[in-house]
Amino acid sequence: MVTLHRISEHPAWNLALNLLLDDSISEIESNGPDQFYLKKSGKRLHISSIDLETEEAYSDSVVSGLVPHIVTWEAFDPQGYIFEGPIRYQVGDRMIRGRCHIVLPPAADYPQITIAKKSTALATLDAIAGKGSMASEMLAFVKACAAADMTTVLSGGTGAGKTTFLEAFTKELPMETRIGVAEDTPELTLLQPNTTYLHSVPWRPGMEEKDVASLSWVVAQFNRMRTDKVIVGETRGKEFADFLVAANSGMEGSITTIHADDPVRALTKMNNFALKGNPGQPVRSINIDIAQSIDVIIQLAYFKADSRYRVTAIQEITSTIGVGEDATIATNRLYTYNADNDTWTKISNPTDALRQKFKQHGVATDTFMKTQPGTILQPNGGGAEESPGGLPVRRV
């Protein structure tokens, strides 16, 4: 029998919060009195030992057993219909951190609760690569991007590991850097001591418009706070226009994540989001801003069948091509993933312009220029796959 630590005064939530001490459990969800679930090693399982029997008992348990463990629980309004905030508690030397999302009646029949725990097992890019998420040459390239202040977009679907990758990426940034972190829900924690954290204040019933702070407003503040770079936890709208202004105004090396399944969709969303922030600006002008501001897109994915997290593509944004409203953003594909055999193909080397930027920042490029385009790269630092003749295998 597992020994339960005293985390919550309510037995159901005490068990649920204890389960998150297991490194293989990343989520707890609750849809009703007897509908508690967990996500263990990528698989969702029913927690059959929790059954609160009645709607009233279940609703009471949320307020008494869960809400006190939400860092911003003072903002929890039981008469409201939605709440989102960080959850944080410590057991011994273990600190559990995550995000809690609650939808309350009348928007739901019962409180609908999702707790997503932040991974601490993959705290660095080396640890992420060590799990097979990318080849060693790709790891070297990603680290070089951090060192050379490349403005980077991390793209991926739900559960692709964007936040985990982002936080690991920031560990490669110089410790003396002043960083502005903008999020809807506070989630990121950076090592750099001179980091300022701002978050949006969404509208809730009873609030006046002057008390609302959008994520776009939050990002814009960093342009006045003398930050060296801006990190936006996730871009969902017009705040991307403010992100572009920051990246184009001396804050190179800024980073954001975008919810998209591939780099093409990520670029489409960048364009749409920037247009929301600048509704009268021509599309060509928007695309030029994106091409001049963003250096690299890193695409992330999660494969449910075997619980694989992989970097599925890395693309360099180069320029715009075409004229007038038909102008589109050109990219240089660097690496692409083959899910069938769990390998990557190196498509091309960085352009001369990107290599020059590495050089200007004193960052060596030999670690990711040693293989030729067409080389097949293995996960877990396996390097290049070689043919019997000793030459790299070429993509046909």
Secondary structure, DSSP 4 states (H G I P E B T S, - for coil): -PPPP---SSHHHHHHHHHTTSTTEEEEEE-STT-EEEEETTEEEE-TT----SHHHHHHHIIIIIGGGBTTGGG--TTSSEEEEEEEEEETTEEEEEEEEEE-TTSSSS-EEEEEEPPSTT-SHHHHHHTTSS-HHHHHHHHHHHHTT--EEEEE-TTS-HHHHHHHHHTTS-TT--EEEEESS-----S-SSEEEEE-B---TT--GGG-B-HHHHHHHGGGTT-SEEEEEEE-STHHHHHHHHHTTT-TT-EEEEE-SSHHHHHHHHHHHHHHHSTTS-HHHHHHHHHHH--EEEEEEEEGGGTEEEEEEEEEEEEEESSGGG-EEEEEEEEEEETTTTEEEE--PPPHHHHHHHHHTT---GGGTSSPTT-EEETTTTEE-B-TTSSBPPP-
